[in-house]
Structure formats: structure tokens, C-alpha cells
Amino acid sequence: MVVESVKLDIPEHLYRRLQNTAQAMARLLQEVMLHALQIGSPPMWEDAPPEFQLDLAAMDRLNDSTLWRVARSRKTPDEMVRYDELLERNQDGLLTDAERLELQSLRKEAERFMLRKAQAAALLKWRGHQVSPTQKH
């Protein structure tokens, strides 16, 4: 196989993402860059709401084992029961001010939770893993 060398100037934020990914995968930066050229860039987080972007960006540094834990994580039954109670009370117009704030907080946490799960799955897939909701690792 013939190999060509190319000098390429890339934006610092993209370089850092690829470098973080290489460290998390314990691979050489060159291998990760070649992988990105072959199949595309790692999943983007810039389209997420601004309040979640730093959290999602930090996931680039996580190793595969940690990403698998995030991708498979679930809310506890108690958390789901409370959220459902507040949603029902909200539909009936019975929320107190404190409950309204609690519901807003739980809703934001649920959004963060789902975005993290989706980002973890997308990163794992980009790193070459087969990802499905029922898969054990």
C-alpha cells in the first residue's frame, strides 16, 4: 500500500476532540484521524441545547467501558414515579410553586440523561462497536 503524507491545518477544537478520543481509546492520534477520514467525524454535540454542551463534550474523553455504563443506564423506579406524579398533577392544574420547580428540574435532568445516553451510544458506534438497546457488554 502506498502511503502519502499530507500537512493539514485543522481548527484547534477539532484537533482536541480527536486527541481526546485517541486517549480514551488508547490509540494513536494518527489512527483516530485516519478512522475519521474513512467514516466521518465523531458525533457532534454542538447542536444540543447550550446548557448541555459542556457535559456532552466531556464525553469524548470517556473510555469505552464508561460509555457503555452511560449508554445502559436507567432511571430508578422511584425517580420515574415522582416524575409521573408531577406530570399528572400538572395536567390537572394542581401543582404548587415548589412542585412546578421540581418538575422543571426533573424535566431538565431527564433531557440531560437522554442526551448523555444517546451521545454515549453514538460515540461507541463511531468507535466501531455494535450498539443496540438490549445488548450486554
Residue, then its C-alpha position, 0 to 999 in steps of 0.5 A: m500500500v502506498v502511503e502519502s503524507v499530507k500537512l493539514d491545518i485543522p481548527e484547534h477544537l477539532y484537533r482536541r476532540l480527536q486527541n481526546t478520543a485517541q486517549a480514551m481509546a488508547r490509540l494513536l492520534q494518527e489512527v483516530m484521524l485516519h478512522a475519521l477520514q474513512i467514516g466521518s467525524p465523531p458525533m457532534w454535540e454542538d447542536a444540543p441545547p447550550e446548557f448541555q454542551l459542556d457535559l456532552a463534550a466531556m464525553d469524548r474523553l470517556n473510555d469505552s467501558t464508561l460509555w457503555r455504563v452511560a449508554r445502559s443506564r436507567k432511571t430508578p423506579d422511584e425517580m420515574v414515579r415522582y416524575d409521573e406524579l408531577l406530570e399528572r398533577n400538572q395536567d390537572g392544574l394542581l401543582t404548587d410553586a415548589e412542585r412546578l420547580e421540581l418538575q422543571s428540574l426533573r424535566k431538565e435532568a431527564e433531557r440531560f440523561m437522554l442526551r448523555k445516553a444517546q451521545a454515549a451510544a453514538l460515540l461507541k458506534w463511531r468507535g466501531h462497536q455494535v450498539s443496540p438497546t438490549q445488548k450486554h457488554 
